[in-house]
Amino acid sequence: MFRGVAQLNLDSKGRLAVPARFRDALAERCAGALVITADTDRCLLIYPLPDWEPIEQKLMSLSSFNAQIRELQRRLVGYAEDVVMDATGRILVPPALRQFAQLEKIVVLVGQGSKFELWNRDAWEQLMGRGAGFAGAALPPELEGFSL
């Protein structure tokens, strides 16, 4: 399980040092083989390869005759890039993905269970400043009765 928020730096080549607390789990789960793709929220999603493959298969099995499905296929599969964590725990974020998510030197890595989100720091802070989208909005039915 990946959880927590880390503010990190991209180096001049676009490499990201994966926090040490996740390296062993990633080495064990996928030998450092990851997939990075674009999300509809203009952040990046980072999956261990074994967790990404069933998502990709399910998505590509859907009909591309539906415009919304086709757009999701283009975004998630079209932008998907295989990367491998190097011996020092770094991954190279490909230029097209860095541009898509407007990643600059300082980024935010957010654990989301079986995957990570990688955000432009300003976009992340803006999102968190909005109250996570719940201010004045009705909760989705799935959250009714949910308590922390």
C-alpha positions, 0 to 999 in steps of 0.5 A: 500500500502506497500512502502519504504525500512527499514533496520532491525535486525533478533533476535537470534530466527529469529524473525523480528519486522515489522515496526510500520508504517505497523502494523496497515495496516496488522492488519486490512487487515489480522489480522496479518496472513501472508505468507512468500515464496521464490522468484527466486531472492533469497529473500523472499516474504511476503504477507498478507494471503488474497493477497497470496491465489489467487496467490497460486490458480492461480499458482496451476491451471496451468499444472504441465506438463510444467517444468518451471511451475512445478519449479515455483510451487515448489519454491513459494508454496513449500516454502510457510509458514503461519506466524502470527504477534505476539502482539509486531508486530514480525514475525518468519521467518522459518529457511528453508526460512532464509537459502534460502535467506541467511538472517543474522542479518541485513536484508532489508524489501522492500515494493512492493505495496501489498507485501514485499520483505525481502533481505539479506543486502549485496545482496540488496546493490549489486542489487541496486549497479548494477543500477537495471538491466537497465544499457545498456539494452533495456527497456521492452515494458511495460516501453516504454513511462513511465516517472517519 
